[in-house]
């Protein structure tokens, strides 16, 4: 899928991954992922353009990425990520 991907999570696992204390209402069963060159700059640009912040950029070593989660004006969630350097 090029720089886009699809992740399948249980609702509880997704809530935990983005730091939500409680399960969200139904409607967040799918999250589109987009690989970007710079998560922090892209996140800031998307928020400036009207995206709703969901989870700020953070390193996720277990996944090998730096990622952030946002929502579009209709509440659809998406994730941007870049791969962490490997040593």
N, C-alpha and C positions, 0 to 999 in steps of 0.2 A: 504493500500500500504506500510505498514511497515514504514520505515523512509523516503520514497519518497512521493511526492505529486504533484498535478497538480493545477496551479492557472490559472484562466481565467480573463483577464483584457482587457479593451479597450486599444488601443494603447496610448491614451492620459493619462489614469490612470497609465499605466506602466511607461511611460516617467516621470510622476510626482513622482512616487514611487522611482525611482532610481536617481532622480535629473537632468534629461535631460531637457534642455530649449525648445527643439523642438521635434516633433515627429520623430522617427526613420523611415527609409524606411521599407516597408513591409518585413516581414521575422522574426519578433519578436512577433508573435502571441502566441507562446507557450513558457513557461519557466518551466523547471523541477526543483523541490525543493528537497533538500536532508537535512535531519536532521543530524547534527554532534554534537559531544560532546563539541568542542571548536571552535567557528566561527573564532576567530582571528588567532589561530594557523593553522587551516585548510586553511583559506584564504591565509596566508603567504606561506604555503607549495605549494598550487596550483599555485600561481603566480610564485614562484621559479621554478616550473615544466613547466611553459610556458602558463598558463591560462592568459587571458587578463583581468585586473581589469576593472570593470564597475562601481560598487558602493562599496566603502569601508565598512567594518563592522560598523554597527550602531544599536542602540536599536530602535525598532519600538513598543513602548508600546501599540499602538492601535491594533496591531496584536499579542501582547504577545510574541514577539520573538526578538532576536538579529540576524540580517541577513546581508548578503553580496551578491553581484551579480558579476558574472564573465562570460567570454565567452571562448569557446573552440577555437582551431585554425581555424575552419571554420566559426566562428562568432555566433554559437548557444549559447544563453544565458542560464545560470542556476543559481540557488540561493542555498546558504547554510544557514542554520539557526539552532538556538538552542532556546529552550523555556526560557523566562525570569522567574526568580524566582517569585513566587506569595507570597504576604504577607497576 
